[in-house]
Amino acid sequence: MLPGFVGRLARVDLSKGEVREEEIEEGIFKRFLGGRGLAAKILLEELSPDVDPLSPENKIVFATGPLTGTAYPGSGKHIVAAKSPLTLIWGESTSGGYWGPELKFAGYDVLIVEGRASSPVYIWLHDREIEVRDGAHLWGMNVVEATKRIRCETDERARVACIGQAGERLVRYACIINDMNHASGRTGLGAVMGSKNLKAVAVYGSHRRLEVVRPAEFRNLLVEAHKILEASSTAQSLSNYGTSGGTPALNELGILPTKNFQTGVFEGSERISGQAMAESILVGRTTCMGCPIGCIRAVRIEEGPYKGVTEEAGGPQYETVAAFGSLLLNDNLEAIARAHYLCNQYGIDTISTGVSIAFAIECYERGILRKEDTGGLELRWGDPELILKVVEMIAQRKGLGDVLAEGVRRTAKKFGAEAERYAMHVKGLEVPMHEPRGKKALALLYAISNRGACHLVSSHDTPFAGKGIPELGIEGGLDRFAVEGKGKFVKSTEDLMGFCNSAVICRFPTAVLNPEENIPIKMIAKFLGAVTGWDVGPRDLQTFGERAVNLARIFNVRLGVTRKDDTIPSRFGEEMPEGASKGQRVTTADLDLMLDEYYKARGWTENGIPTRRRLEALEIGEFARLIP
């Protein structure tokens, strides 16, 4: 065993019914670290560019990092990667909870699944033993039902990553749910599992302690980190209200996505906020491994039209609250909680689901869709019952839901050219619940994100209005409406997020989210050094992240992605009509300026292609041969 790592991967070929393990040398970890970096290396080396994402030839990678399974705050995450059936490019999603640490305790840093089983199966991985078990009796069950059954059949302590009926039916934005309430939510990786007839992966390990080179230093750092988080107002807000505690603030800034991004102001924002949730349906909160914050909501509704919602499926966070709330002009918090509950049961991305419903409603309102197209449904804004009905239709691929299950890019092509201007996506991935006209760096990060529209690729403008991260040359004092300097800012903070997704740690406790009061980057480097024994500093963390960003970009460049694809929906070129961001927009010239800055900072060509020179400087020059 290597300090910080197990040093092994497990490989399961479902077509052949074969399982084997492979050693991972320390040199691999020293270059790619884990998580995204390691997953990108594997998929670049093993996948043909023209592979069909829903074919047996696609591979799905579950990966951990060096801090996974330790007591570092935010170490409970893992990453899942494959070619996406939604976007047809790099597919990636992270999830929290306990599944990732359990994979390491069971004896592996990485799990690779390939092929397709002839009938439904699930994988049971425990203490370096791997079984592919019959799962026919689980097919058709929702996530909670299947998880409970699998635990009965394996070990009550097992951690289960599972798909619901949406993944079985190959909804293109189906997700993977672990621990019943944590989602690998984006890019349709649940559909990849469904295409392989893989219902779930259950893991348990009895080896609960991982080797740490300098345990005393690690413990001292841990005490200091907990003190920082105890004093952090950001951490306290996340603990009290979850991510949806920020809903009213976004509304005040005029950047709360509303009515399919037609505006950024919603009069019902207070009624759907984390504060409102805390005063009504919230019954508790849960944590991921090693995290003192506990941002995960647990809600319950015992009476009324939305009764039956239980804390087993957690509770809605900000993205879900906005996607089923302001985006649809719905201020019914209980209905939002019910929509979240259904999505977790079926295993479906709440962001893509909400954006798809908003798209359909706007097309109906504008006469692009008619009642005969909707199966008689009257699509209206602010209709909770309609929202819940369409969620079910999408997950079950029934009627209009079967069309919307393809994602807004494909659906818009089916509806006609006029509909495409209302389809809010980048590279096929539906836009998350953050309005870029009032945060210009966000427009750039949407455009350049390797998985499509993603709010987690780099830092946003607003947290850096004050302090920056001077040790990495990241300046503070950012003006959220300015475009100059945002290319360099996005590059630098994207590298830090690339590190977080390769170390597979949560950004919430870190300075990447809030440089004013969270765990500083220098301390994170010390944590990594204490665990692995490596001599690393803040710049090294950026380098790990930069490698991962470049590898994912190469994955996409092989598929034809260039500057022409680094764009945003045309709606963001229209002026915001009201609120504190009134008059703001992102022009073509704005985006071009930021792209030029960004590509230059990356050392890429003007067309957004990584150069051999830069790849060699990053010690990943061997991947230059893959660039067309």
PyMOL commands that set and color helices and strands:
alter all, ss='L'
color gray80, all
select helices_A, chain A and resi 26-32+35-46+99-105+143-153+165-168+189-195+215-230+233-241+243-252+269-272+274-278+311-313+318-323+326-328+333-346+350-365+371-374+384-396+400-404+408-415+417-422+436-438+440-448+462-464+470-472+486-503+521-532+538-557+563-565+570-573+588-602+612-617+621-626
alter helices_A, ss='H'
color red, helices_A
select strands_A, chain A and resi 8-13+18-23+60-63+78-83+90-95+110-114+121-126+129-134+159-162+176-178+182-184+198-204+282-286+296-299+425-426+429-430
alter strands_A, ss='S'
color yellow, strands_A
deselect
rebuild
show_as cartoon
